[in-house]
């Protein structure tokens, strides 16, 4: 509610008596929004996650409030509460300034760290507080972060840090700069231990904090419209003498340019963090997890009683694969047409039907986020897996935005980032292949298309987790192979997989792209051809050409076979997995 009446002009009105004068507004009752300038009840702001009820603007949140909004009530145990900075440069007035800020904020330093639980899941958490010298990072902030990360490593716990900062603390000079290296080194050891670090960027996150711990998360989240950048906007404009684009260095800008995984609404942050933690294998420490022996016996009895029923059900399940190697006469061009059909299910269609609680992650951390690649984490029958799909899009507008599934260098680099992350956390990787070929524009060459594809082949060849690739439509050239260096490759009956498009093949060999149909028949690009050549392991049959209306039964069959694939390959050691994949391609 806006209290306009409190601030109305009294011009041309008779003076009020004491009895009818406007009452004073109690201190702390109202807050003014910095965006829409509305004056609102402080209590309404608090209940609304410190979001302006008038315009949706995010108010800055103090460290303790941030932690209270995120963790389970009463679970937070603060660490290093009394750790404070010294004055390493003997900077004049710094000691007095620190004391003044400590008294004003009742904080010892610009970050609060400790241990807590989020929906029962133990975590180490830290939150910067902008009231303390703009949450700049000096030796005490660096020490508190390093201590927290080291304890998390020792206790095998994930780390969540909420960053906001003006950068390195100038009054501490080079000592402040060294905290960038200290915090980064501690996080490297935490990562090498196979543990999860989630970085949450809030407004503002700038300078040396951005160039250290804030941008090193396995998963990087951000609040909407948060200012995030290394150099300040005024410095940039003065240096390059150019006006910066609208929205420059805001969270949305960073998402588009590939530097963060996801923008999360403040009210959804706790649940999003919970989902990410569970997808990385972290679960609740709860008394409810203890199983009574009576429950076990009852469960065993139920299993015995249901054995016959389960066996009968299993007998009625039809096998998914056909694996018929005999090529059908004259079906090559028909397969090309069907593989390119606009009604054919895309990677997103299979992801929606097969995986639970899928969270899409974005960006290559170098240049951009390629919409032609969907990547993220989901559950496959309760097992966390990394999923990557080449996405052609549904409908004209969506297909154009996704470049019709033609992947750019940043798409391949995004996939490499996520598959290496999967290796760190021991997650199987599932690929859906569907591309006419890698994007071949000028900008793709400028950004290193060949290197990006080569790097995927290089890293996938020795990835130490199970890898499965399914060709669902077009498998065009090296652009497809970058998603298909796998332990097994499955292929739909009417999909195609080839060195080049039939049109390109005809143009190169016969100097006539119009002979594409003839080229298709000699290229051996059908599933049956490739099964006979030993390029793929299994053929997924299509009694009728698959589309979005008839795909549910097939998707269920694929899910069933995926579960068996993961079970089978998870019994192997990491080195056995990598060696098996090497031998698969070595003998082709």
Secondary structure, DSSP 8 states (H G I E B T S, - for coil): ---GGGG---TTS----TTTS-----TTSEEE-TTT--EEEHHHHHHTTTB-TTT--B----HHHHHHHHS-TT--EEESTT-----TT--TTHHHHHHHHHHHH--SSSEEEEEEEETTEEEEEEEE-TTTGGG-B-HHHHHHHHHHHHHHHHHT-EEEEEEEES-B-GGGHHHHHHHHHHHHHHHHHHHHTT--EEEEEEEEEEHHHHTTGGG--SEEEE-TT-BEESS-HHHHHHHH-----TTTTBHHHHHHTTS-SEE--GGGHHHHHHHHHHHTT-----GGG---HHHHHHHHHHHHHTHHHHHHHHHHS--SB-------TT-HHHHHHHHT-TTS--HHHHHHHH-EEEEEE---SSS---TTEEEEEEEETTEEEEEEEE---SSHHHHHHTGGG---HHHHHHHHHHHHHHHHHT-EEEEEEEESS---SHHHHHTTHHHHHHHHHHHHHT-SS-EEEEEEEEEEHHHHHTT--SSEEEEETT-EEESS-HHHHHHHHHS-GGGHHHHHHHTT-BHHHHHHHTS-SEEE--SS---TTT-HHHHHHHHHHHHHHHHHHHTS-HHHHHHHHHHHHHT-
